[in-house]
Structure formats: structure tokens, C-alpha cells
Amino acid sequence: MAGRNIGVAVDFSSCSKAALRWASTNLTRSALIPLAEFSDVTKTYGVSPDKETIEILAQVAHQRGIEVFAKIFYGDPAKKLYEAVDLVPLSCMVIGSRGLSTLKRALMGSVSTYIVNHVACPVTVVKENM
């Protein structure tokens, strides 16, 4: 498993934290997408990640001895995540799902559905209540 980059899509929502927890439990033999520099980056770009997300990442890095990287994308989440697969590049991606109904998904769109159907790497979708 060494040498793989695993992307975890995080927008600081509860479903993305569920995806992050799942990835940290199930995929920690490989690197996730330097945590030490993340607070500097967030200040530069005016992003305010929540404390819980940073704690999850710090705990995973410390306990599992892996290197955690972050990359900030602006714009349409589905399109930016799609671009990240080749840009980073990612071996696989983990993304959270709010569990929208078929009607809401049709009206509002679903980032996880778009990613599953369009990216070239394997995708794991984690439901919020996992």
C-alpha cells in the first residue's frame, strides 16, 4: 500500500467528517491527502476549518505514523474533486454522502454521485451515520 495517495473530500460538514473517520480507520496504512502547515494555508486563503476536523487529522497522523497533506480547492465541489484526482494524483478517493432522496438528488445534484460516475480512480462513499 505504500506510495498511494488517498483523497478524502472534506467540507467540514458532518457527512465529510464521517468519511474522514472511515478513511482514518480503514485506510491508514497509506497516506491521506504537511498537516503542520495547514493552519498557515487556511489563514492565507481565509478558510476556517473546524477544530474537530483538525483533531481527527492530527490524531490519525500521530497514532498511525502517516503523513497528512491538505489541498484547498475553490469552486464547484464536484468539478474540483474530479480535477484533484489527476492533479494530486489520487489512487482512490473517500467522500461523504448526506443521503439525499432520489428527488432531492435530481433537483439539487449530488457531489458523491457525480464523483462515483466520473472519476477514474476507485471511490468509497461513506454515509453520515456510519
DSSP file with accessible surface (Angstrom, degrees, kcal/mol):
  #  RESIDUE AA STRUCTURE BP1 BP2  ACC     N-H-->O    O-->H-N    N-H-->O    O-->H-N    TCO  KAPPA ALPHA  PHI   PSI    X-CA   Y-CA   Z-CA
    1    1 A M    >         0   0  123      0, 0.0     3,-1.2     0, 0.0    28,-0.0   0.000 360.0 360.0 360.0 -13.0    0.0    0.0    0.0
    2    2 A A  T 3   +     0   0  100      1,-0.2     3,-0.1    28,-0.1    28,-0.1  -0.292 360.0  31.3 -62.1 145.3    3.0    2.4    0.3
    3    3 A G  T 3  S+     0   0   80      1,-0.3     2,-0.3     0, 0.0    -1,-0.2   0.464  86.5 125.8  90.4  -1.0    3.1    5.2   -2.2
    4    4 A R    <   -     0   0   82     -3,-1.2    27,-0.7    87,-0.0     2,-0.5  -0.716  50.0-145.6 -92.3 145.0   -0.6    5.6   -2.7
    5    5 A N  E     -a   31   0A  56     -2,-0.3    87,-3.7    85,-0.1    88,-1.2  -0.944  13.5-165.6-106.9 123.7   -2.4    9.0   -2.3
    6    6 A I  E     -ab  32  93A   0     25,-1.7    27,-1.1    -2,-0.5     2,-0.4  -0.945   7.7-150.4-112.6 119.2   -5.9    8.7   -0.9
    7    7 A G  E     - b   0  94A   4     86,-2.5    88,-3.0    -2,-0.6     2,-0.5  -0.736   8.2-167.5 -89.4 135.8   -8.0   11.8   -1.1
    8    8 A V  E     - b   0  95A  22     -2,-0.4     2,-0.5    86,-0.2    88,-0.2  -0.979  19.4-137.5-121.9 115.4  -10.7   12.5    1.5
    9    9 A A        +     0   0   16     86,-2.4     2,-0.4    -2,-0.5    88,-0.4  -0.617  28.9 179.7 -75.0 120.2  -13.1   15.2    0.4
   10   10 A V        +     0   0   51     -2,-0.5    -2,-0.0     1,-0.1    86,-0.0  -0.979  27.5 159.9-129.7 121.1  -13.7   17.4    3.5
   11   11 A D        -     0   0  108     -2,-0.4    -1,-0.1     2,-0.1     3,-0.1   0.132  66.6-105.6-117.5  14.6  -16.0   20.5    3.6
   12   12 A F  S    S+     0   0   58      1,-0.3     2,-0.1     2,-0.1    42,-0.1   0.571  78.7 133.6  71.6  13.4  -16.3   20.4    7.4
   13   13 A S  S  > S-     0   0   35      1,-0.1     4,-2.0    84,-0.0    -1,-0.3  -0.437  72.1-107.4 -82.8 166.0  -19.8   19.0    7.3
   14   14 A S  H  > S+     0   0   62      1,-0.2     4,-1.9     2,-0.2     5,-0.1   0.882 119.7  52.1 -64.3 -35.2  -20.9   16.1    9.4
   15   15 A C  H  > S+     0   0   10      1,-0.2     4,-1.8     2,-0.2    83,-0.2   0.881 108.9  49.8 -72.1 -32.2  -21.0   13.7    6.4
   16   16 A S  H  > S+     0   0    4      2,-0.2     4,-2.3     1,-0.2    -1,-0.2   0.869 108.9  52.7 -72.8 -31.2  -17.5   14.7    5.4
   17   17 A K  H  X S+     0   0   25     -4,-2.0     4,-2.8     2,-0.2    -2,-0.2   0.889 106.6  53.5 -67.4 -35.7  -16.3   14.1    9.0
   18   18 A A  H  X S+     0   0    9     -4,-1.9     4,-2.4     2,-0.2    -2,-0.2   0.919 109.2  48.3 -63.0 -41.1  -17.8   10.6    8.8
   19   19 A A  H  X S+     0   0    0     -4,-1.8     4,-2.7   108,-0.2    -2,-0.2   0.911 111.2  50.6 -64.8 -40.1  -15.9   10.0    5.6
   20   20 A L  H  X S+     0   0    1     -4,-2.3     4,-2.6     2,-0.2    -2,-0.2   0.925 110.9  48.0 -64.3 -43.7  -12.7   11.2    7.3
   21   21 A R  H  X S+     0   0  102     -4,-2.8     4,-1.8     2,-0.2     5,-0.2   0.921 112.2  49.9 -62.6 -42.6  -13.2    8.9   10.3
   22   22 A W  H  X S+     0   0   72     -4,-2.4     4,-2.8    -5,-0.2     5,-0.3   0.943 112.5  46.7 -61.4 -46.9  -13.9    6.0    8.0
   23   23 A A  H  X S+     0   0    0     -4,-2.7     4,-2.7     1,-0.2    -2,-0.2   0.906 110.7  52.3 -63.4 -40.2  -10.8    6.6    5.9
   24   24 A S  H  < S+     0   0   13     -4,-2.6     4,-0.3     1,-0.2    -1,-0.2   0.843 116.4  40.5 -67.4 -29.9   -8.7    7.1    9.1
   25   25 A T  H  < S+     0   0   87     -4,-1.8    -2,-0.2    -5,-0.2    -1,-0.2   0.883 127.7  29.1 -81.8 -39.4   -9.9    3.7   10.4
   26   26 A N  H  < S+     0   0   85     -4,-2.8    -3,-0.2    -5,-0.2    -2,-0.2   0.640 126.7  34.3-101.4 -17.5   -9.8    1.7    7.2
   27   27 A L  S >< S+     0   0   23     -4,-2.7     3,-1.6    -5,-0.3    -1,-0.1   0.108  72.7 119.8-127.6  25.0   -7.1    3.2    5.0
   28   28 A T  T 3   +     0   0   12      1,-0.3    -1,-0.1    -4,-0.3     4,-0.1   0.445  59.2  77.0 -81.3   5.3   -4.4    4.3    7.4
   29   29 A R  T 3  S+     0   0  207     -3,-0.1     2,-0.3     2,-0.1    -1,-0.3   0.617  99.1  52.3 -81.2 -12.5   -1.7    2.1    6.0
   30   30 A S  S <  S-     0   0    3     -3,-1.6     2,-0.1   -28,-0.1   -28,-0.1  -0.833  99.4 -93.3-118.5 160.5   -1.5    4.7    3.2
   31   31 A A  E     -a    5   0A  27    -27,-0.7   -25,-1.7    -2,-0.3    38,-0.1  -0.452  33.4-142.2 -72.8 140.5   -1.1    8.4    3.3
   32   32 A L  E      a    6   0A   3     36,-0.5    38,-0.3   -27,-0.2   -25,-0.2  -0.360 360.0 360.0 -84.6 177.3   -4.1   10.6    3.2
   33   33 A I              0   0   36    -27,-1.1    39,-0.1    36,-0.2   -25,-0.1  -0.697 360.0 360.0 -72.5 360.0   -4.1   13.8    1.2
   34        !              0   0    0      0, 0.0     0, 0.0     0, 0.0     0, 0.0   0.000 360.0 360.0 360.0 360.0    0.0    0.0    0.0
   35   34 A P    >         0   0   52      0, 0.0     3,-1.6     0, 0.0     4,-0.4   0.000 360.0 360.0 360.0 118.0    2.0   18.6    5.7
   36   35 A L  G >>  +     0   0   35     33,-1.0     3,-1.5     1,-0.3     4,-0.5   0.837 360.0  67.1 -44.7 -35.2   -0.7   18.9    8.5
   37   36 A A  G 34 S+     0   0   90      1,-0.3    -1,-0.3    32,-0.2     4,-0.2   0.795 104.2  42.0 -59.8 -27.4    1.8   21.1   10.3
   38   37 A E  G <> S+     0   0  106     -3,-1.6     4,-1.9     1,-0.2     3,-0.3   0.472  88.1  94.5 -97.5  -2.5    1.4   23.7    7.6
   39   38 A F  H <> S+     0   0   20     -3,-1.5     4,-2.6    -4,-0.4     5,-0.2   0.886  80.9  53.5 -63.2 -39.5   -2.4   23.5    7.2
   40   39 A S  H  X S+     0   0   61     -4,-0.5     4,-1.9     1,-0.2    -1,-0.2   0.882 108.5  51.1 -65.8 -34.2   -3.2   26.4    9.6
   41   40 A D  H  > S+     0   0   94     -3,-0.3     4,-2.2    -4,-0.2    -1,-0.2   0.919 111.2  48.3 -65.1 -41.9   -0.9   28.7    7.7
   42   41 A V  H  X S+     0   0   52     -4,-1.9     4,-2.1     1,-0.2     6,-0.2   0.921 109.8  51.3 -65.1 -43.1   -2.6   27.8    4.5
   43   42 A T  H  X>S+     0   0   11     -4,-2.6     5,-2.4     1,-0.2     4,-0.7   0.891 110.4  49.3 -65.2 -36.3   -6.0   28.3    5.9
   44   43 A K  H ><5S+     0   0  158     -4,-1.9     3,-0.6     3,-0.2    -1,-0.2   0.917 109.3  52.5 -66.1 -42.7   -5.1   31.7    7.2
   45   44 A T  H 3<5S+     0   0  108     -4,-2.2    -2,-0.2     1,-0.2    -1,-0.2   0.901 118.8  35.3 -59.2 -41.3   -3.6   32.7    3.8
   46   45 A Y  H 3<5S-     0   0  138     -4,-2.1    -1,-0.2    -5,-0.1    -2,-0.2   0.392 109.9-116.8 -98.0   2.4   -6.8   31.7    1.9
   47   46 A G  T <<5 +     0   0   63     -4,-0.7     2,-0.4    -3,-0.6    -3,-0.2   0.817  62.0 149.3  70.2  28.6   -9.3   32.8    4.6
   48   47 A V      < -     0   0   35     -5,-2.4    -1,-0.2    -6,-0.2    -2,-0.1  -0.794  34.3-157.1 -96.4 138.7  -10.6   29.3    5.2
   49   48 A S        -     0   0  109     -2,-0.4     2,-0.1    -5,-0.0    -9,-0.0  -0.760  10.8-171.0-118.7  83.9  -11.8   28.4    8.7
   50   49 A P        -     0   0   29      0, 0.0     2,-0.1     0, 0.0   -38,-0.0  -0.411  29.8-108.2 -68.9 151.5  -11.7   24.6    9.2
   51   50 A D     >  -     0   0   44      1,-0.1     4,-1.6    -2,-0.1     3,-0.3  -0.465  20.0-117.7 -82.7 157.7  -13.4   23.4   12.4
   52   51 A K  H  > S+     0   0  157      1,-0.2     4,-2.5     2,-0.2     5,-0.2   0.859 110.0  59.2 -60.7 -39.9  -11.4   22.1   15.4
   53   52 A E  H  > S+     0   0   77      1,-0.2     4,-2.3     2,-0.2    -1,-0.2   0.907 104.6  49.7 -60.7 -42.1  -12.9   18.6   15.2
   54   53 A T  H  > S+     0   0    3     -3,-0.3     4,-2.3     2,-0.2    -1,-0.2   0.939 111.8  47.8 -63.2 -45.3  -11.6   18.0   11.7
   55   54 A I  H  X S+     0   0   54     -4,-1.6     4,-2.8     1,-0.2     5,-0.2   0.904 110.8  52.4 -63.4 -39.1   -8.1   19.1   12.6
   56   55 A E  H  X S+     0   0  102     -4,-2.5     4,-2.6     2,-0.2     5,-0.2   0.906 108.0  50.8 -64.0 -41.0   -8.1   16.9   15.7
   57   56 A I  H  X S+     0   0   17     -4,-2.3     4,-2.4     2,-0.2    -2,-0.2   0.950 113.4  45.4 -60.4 -47.7   -9.1   13.9   13.6
   58   57 A L  H  X S+     0   0   21     -4,-2.3     4,-2.5     1,-0.2    -2,-0.2   0.923 113.6  48.5 -63.2 -44.4   -6.3   14.5   11.2
   59   58 A A  H  X S+     0   0   45     -4,-2.8     4,-2.5     2,-0.2     5,-0.2   0.910 112.2  49.6 -63.4 -40.9   -3.7   15.2   13.9
   60   59 A Q  H  X S+     0   0  107     -4,-2.6     4,-3.0    -5,-0.2     5,-0.4   0.926 111.8  47.7 -64.9 -43.9   -4.7   12.0   15.8
   61   60 A V  H  X S+     0   0    8     -4,-2.4     4,-2.3    -5,-0.2     6,-0.5   0.939 112.9  48.7 -62.0 -46.3   -4.5    9.9   12.6
   62   61 A A  H  X>S+     0   0   23     -4,-2.5     4,-0.9    -5,-0.2     5,-0.6   0.924 117.7  40.9 -60.9 -44.0   -1.1   11.3   11.7
   63   62 A H  H  <5S+     0   0  165     -4,-2.5    -2,-0.2    -5,-0.2    -1,-0.2   0.953 120.4  39.9 -70.5 -51.9    0.2   10.7   15.2
   64   63 A Q  H  <5S+     0   0  121     -4,-3.0    -3,-0.2    -5,-0.2    -2,-0.2   0.854 125.3  35.0 -70.0 -36.8   -1.3    7.3   16.0
   65   64 A R  H  <5S-     0   0  120     -4,-2.3    -1,-0.2    -5,-0.4    -2,-0.2   0.508  99.8-128.0 -98.5  -7.2   -0.7    5.8   12.6
   66   65 A G  T  <5 +     0   0   67     -4,-0.9     2,-0.3    -5,-0.3    -3,-0.2   0.873  59.8 138.8  65.3  37.6    2.5    7.4   11.7
   67   66 A I      < -     0   0   26     -5,-0.6     2,-0.6    -6,-0.5    -1,-0.2  -0.751  56.1-115.4-112.1 161.7    1.3    8.7    8.4
   68   67 A E        -     0   0  115     -2,-0.3   -36,-0.5   -36,-0.1     2,-0.5  -0.858  27.9-157.2 -98.5 124.9    1.9   12.0    6.6
   69   68 A V        -     0   0    4     -2,-0.6   -33,-1.0   -38,-0.1     2,-0.3  -0.884  10.4-174.2-106.1 129.0   -1.3   14.0    6.1
   70   69 A F        -     0   0   73     -2,-0.5     2,-0.3   -38,-0.3   -34,-0.1  -0.893   7.0-156.3-118.0 153.5   -1.5   16.6    3.4
   71   70 A A        -     0   0   51     -2,-0.3     2,-0.4   -36,-0.1   -33,-0.0  -0.943   6.8-172.7-128.0 150.0   -4.2   19.1    2.6
   72   71 A K        -     0   0  112     -2,-0.3     2,-0.5   -39,-0.1   -39,-0.0  -0.987  15.5-144.0-141.4 131.7   -5.1   20.9   -0.6
   73   72 A I        -     0   0   43     -2,-0.4     2,-0.4   -25,-0.0    -2,-0.0  -0.862  16.4-173.8-101.8 128.1   -7.7   23.7   -0.9
   74   73 A F        -     0   0   60     -2,-0.5     2,-0.4     2,-0.1     7,-0.1  -0.950   8.3-154.8-117.6 141.3   -9.9   23.9   -4.0
   75   74 A Y        +     0   0  126     -2,-0.4     2,-0.3     6,-0.0    -2,-0.0  -0.911  53.1  35.9-113.2 143.1  -12.4   26.7   -4.7
   76   75 A G  S    S+     0   0   59     -2,-0.4    -2,-0.1     4,-0.0     3,-0.0  -0.808 102.3   4.7 123.2-160.8  -15.4   26.4   -7.0
   77   76 A D     >  -     0   0   83     -2,-0.3     4,-2.7     1,-0.2     5,-0.3  -0.443  64.2-142.6 -62.7 119.5  -17.9   23.7   -7.8
   78   77 A P  H  > S+     0   0   73      0, 0.0     4,-2.6     0, 0.0     5,-0.3   0.894  96.3  49.7 -56.2 -43.9  -17.1   20.8   -5.4
   79   78 A A  H  > S+     0   0   10      1,-0.2     4,-2.1     2,-0.2     5,-0.1   0.942 115.1  42.7 -62.8 -46.5  -17.9   18.0   -7.9
   80   79 A K  H  > S+     0   0  123      2,-0.2     4,-2.2     1,-0.2    -1,-0.2   0.892 115.1  49.5 -68.2 -38.8  -15.7   19.5  -10.7
   81   80 A K  H  X S+     0   0   62     -4,-2.7     4,-1.9     2,-0.2    -2,-0.2   0.893 111.5  48.3 -69.4 -38.7  -12.9   20.4   -8.3
   82   81 A L  H  X S+     0   0   29     -4,-2.6     4,-1.2    -5,-0.3    -1,-0.2   0.903 110.1  53.3 -66.0 -39.0  -12.8   16.9   -6.8
   83   82 A Y  H >X S+     0   0   99     -4,-2.1     4,-0.6    -5,-0.3     3,-0.5   0.934 110.5  46.8 -58.7 -45.9  -12.8   15.5  -10.3
   84   83 A E  H >X S+     0   0   89     -4,-2.2     4,-2.3     1,-0.2     3,-0.6   0.848 104.0  63.4 -65.1 -34.1   -9.8   17.7  -11.2
   85   84 A A  H 3X S+     0   0    4     -4,-1.9     4,-2.6     1,-0.2    -1,-0.2   0.819  89.0  68.5 -62.8 -31.4   -8.0   16.7   -8.0
   86   85 A V  H <<>S+     0   0    7     -4,-1.2     5,-2.4    -3,-0.5    -1,-0.2   0.915 114.5  26.7 -56.5 -43.9   -7.8   13.0   -9.0
   87   86 A D  H <<5S+     0   0  119     -4,-0.6    -1,-0.2    -3,-0.6    -2,-0.2   0.830 120.4  56.0 -87.6 -33.3   -5.4   13.8  -11.8
   88   87 A L  H  <5S+     0   0  109     -4,-2.3    -3,-0.2     1,-0.2    -2,-0.2   0.905 123.8  20.6 -68.3 -40.4   -3.8   17.0  -10.2
   89   88 A V  T  <5S-     0   0   44     -4,-2.6    -1,-0.2    -5,-0.2    -2,-0.1   0.944 109.4-125.2 -70.5 -47.9   -2.7   15.4   -6.9
   90   89 A P  T   5 -     0   0   77      0, 0.0     2,-0.4     0, 0.0    -3,-0.2   0.778  31.2-157.8 -82.7 159.4   -2.8   12.5   -8.3
   91   90 A L      < -     0   0   15     -5,-2.4   -85,-0.2     1,-0.1     3,-0.1  -0.821  20.7-160.7-106.0 141.6   -5.0   10.2   -6.2
   92   91 A S  S    S-     0   0   47    -87,-3.7     2,-0.3    -2,-0.4   -86,-0.2   0.757  84.0 -13.6 -83.3 -31.6   -5.0    6.4   -6.1
   93   92 A C  E     -b    6   0A  12    -88,-1.2   -86,-2.5    29,-0.2     2,-0.4  -0.963  66.1-134.8-160.1 168.1   -8.5    6.5   -4.6
   94   93 A M  E     -bc   7 124A   3     29,-2.1    31,-2.6    -2,-0.3     2,-0.4  -0.985   3.1-156.8-134.1 144.4  -11.0    8.9   -3.0
   95   94 A V  E     +bc   8 125A   0    -88,-3.0   -86,-2.4    -2,-0.4     2,-0.3  -0.980  21.2 175.1-118.2 131.6  -13.3    8.8    0.0
   96   95 A I  E     - c   0 126A   8     29,-2.5    31,-2.6    -2,-0.4     2,-0.2  -0.985  24.6-124.9-139.0 145.3  -16.3   11.1    0.1
   97   96 A G  E     - c   0 127A  12    -88,-0.4     2,-0.4    -2,-0.3    31,-0.2  -0.485  18.7-150.0 -86.0 160.6  -19.2   11.6    2.4
   98   97 A S  E     - c   0 128A  21     29,-1.9    31,-1.3   -83,-0.2   -80,-0.0  -0.998  15.0-154.8-133.6 134.4  -22.8   11.4    1.5
   99   98 A R        -     0   0  147     -2,-0.4    -1,-0.1    29,-0.1    29,-0.1   0.599  45.3-121.0 -79.3 -13.4  -25.8   13.3    3.0
  100   99 A G        -     0   0   52      1,-0.1    -2,-0.0     2,-0.0     6,-0.0   0.926  38.7-168.7  75.3  45.7  -28.1   10.6    1.8
  101  100 A L        -     0   0   29      1,-0.1    -1,-0.1     4,-0.1    10,-0.0  -0.316  23.3-110.0 -65.3 148.7  -30.4   12.7   -0.3
  102  101 A S     >  -     0   0   63      1,-0.1     4,-2.8     4,-0.0     5,-0.3  -0.259  34.3-101.5 -69.6 166.5  -33.6   11.2   -1.6
  103  102 A T  H  > S+     0   0  105      1,-0.2     4,-2.2     2,-0.2     5,-0.2   0.914 123.3  48.8 -57.5 -42.6  -33.9   10.5   -5.3
  104  103 A L  H  > S+     0   0  118      2,-0.2     4,-2.4     1,-0.2     5,-0.2   0.945 113.2  45.1 -65.4 -48.0  -36.0   13.6   -5.9
  105  104 A K  H  >>S+     0   0  118      1,-0.2     4,-3.3     2,-0.2     5,-0.5   0.901 112.7  52.3 -62.8 -39.1  -33.6   15.9   -3.9
  106  105 A R  H  X5S+     0   0   88     -4,-2.8     4,-1.7     1,-0.2    -1,-0.2   0.912 110.9  47.7 -63.9 -38.8  -30.6   14.4   -5.7
  107  106 A A  H  <5S+     0   0   82     -4,-2.2    -2,-0.2    -5,-0.3    -1,-0.2   0.898 119.8  38.3 -68.6 -39.1  -32.3   15.0   -9.1
  108  107 A L  H  <5S+     0   0  136     -4,-2.4    -2,-0.2    -5,-0.2    -3,-0.2   0.898 131.0  25.5 -78.7 -43.6  -33.1   18.6   -8.2
  109  108 A M  H  <5S-     0   0  114     -4,-3.3    -3,-0.2    -5,-0.2    -2,-0.2   0.657 102.9-127.7 -97.1 -20.8  -30.0   19.6   -6.3
  110  109 A G     << -     0   0   36     -4,-1.7     2,-0.4    -5,-0.5    -1,-0.1   0.003  15.1-111.3  84.1 159.7  -27.4   17.3   -7.7
  111  110 A S     >  -     0   0   22      1,-0.1     4,-2.2    -4,-0.1     5,-0.2  -0.980  11.7-159.4-134.5 120.1  -25.2   15.0   -5.7
  112  111 A V  H  > S+     0   0   49     -2,-0.4     4,-2.7     1,-0.2     5,-0.2   0.934  97.2  50.4 -62.1 -45.5  -21.4   15.5   -5.5
  113  112 A S  H  > S+     0   0   11      1,-0.2     4,-2.7     2,-0.2     5,-0.2   0.911 110.3  49.4 -63.4 -40.1  -20.8   11.9   -4.5
  114  113 A T  H  > S+     0   0   54      2,-0.2     4,-2.0     1,-0.2    -1,-0.2   0.928 111.8  49.1 -63.3 -44.1  -22.9   10.6   -7.4
  115  114 A Y  H  X S+     0   0   72     -4,-2.2     4,-1.2     2,-0.2     5,-0.2   0.941 112.9  47.5 -59.5 -46.4  -21.0   12.8   -9.8
  116  115 A I  H >X S+     0   0    0     -4,-2.7     4,-2.2     1,-0.2     3,-0.7   0.939 110.5  50.8 -63.4 -46.9  -17.7   11.7   -8.4
  117  116 A V  H 3< S+     0   0   71     -4,-2.7    -1,-0.2     1,-0.2    -2,-0.2   0.894 116.3  42.3 -57.2 -39.1  -18.6    8.0   -8.5
  118  117 A N  H 3< S+     0   0  112     -4,-2.0    -1,-0.2    -5,-0.2    -2,-0.2   0.602 124.1  31.1 -86.6 -12.0  -19.7    8.2  -12.1
  119  118 A H  H << S+     0   0   97     -4,-1.2    -2,-0.2    -3,-0.7    -3,-0.2   0.695  90.4  89.1-122.6 -26.2  -16.9   10.4  -13.5
  120  119 A V     <  -     0   0   19     -4,-2.2     4,-0.1    -5,-0.2   -37,-0.1  -0.444  64.0-137.6 -80.4 157.6  -13.5    9.9  -11.8
  121  120 A A  S    S+     0   0   99    -38,-0.2    -1,-0.1    -2,-0.1     3,-0.0   0.520  79.5  73.2 -90.3  -6.4  -11.0    7.4  -13.0
  122  121 A C  S    S-     0   0   18      1,-0.1   -29,-0.2   -29,-0.0    -2,-0.1  -0.652  96.2 -84.2-104.4 163.9  -10.0    6.1   -9.5
  123  122 A P        -     0   0   90      0, 0.0   -29,-2.1     0, 0.0     2,-0.4  -0.369  45.6-156.1 -63.2 143.2  -11.9    3.9   -7.1
  124  123 A V  E     -c   94   0A  35    -31,-0.2     2,-0.5    -7,-0.1   -29,-0.2  -0.986  10.2-160.0-126.5 133.7  -14.3    5.9   -4.8
  125  124 A T  E     -c   95   0A  49    -31,-2.6   -29,-2.5    -2,-0.4     2,-0.5  -0.966  10.0-156.9-110.5 125.1  -15.7    5.0   -1.4
  126  125 A V  E     -c   96   0A  60     -2,-0.5     2,-0.5   -31,-0.2   -29,-0.2  -0.909   7.3-161.9-103.7 126.1  -18.9    6.8   -0.4
  127  126 A V  E     -c   97   0A   5    -31,-2.6   -29,-1.9    -2,-0.5  -108,-0.2  -0.919  12.5-136.3-112.0 123.4  -19.5    6.9    3.4
  128  127 A K  E >   -c   98   0A 130     -2,-0.5     3,-1.8   -31,-0.2   -29,-0.1  -0.494  23.2-117.1 -75.5 149.7  -22.9    7.7    4.7
  129  128 A E  T 3  S+     0   0   86    -31,-1.3    -1,-0.1     1,-0.3   -30,-0.1   0.837 109.9  56.5 -57.7 -36.9  -23.1   10.1    7.6
  130  129 A N  T 3         0   0  140   -112,-0.0    -1,-0.3     0, 0.0    -2,-0.0   0.304 360.0 360.0 -85.2  15.0  -24.5    7.7   10.1
  131  130 A M    <         0   0  156     -3,-1.8  -109,-0.1     0, 0.0    -4,-0.0  -0.470 360.0 360.0 -77.3 360.0  -21.7    5.1    9.7
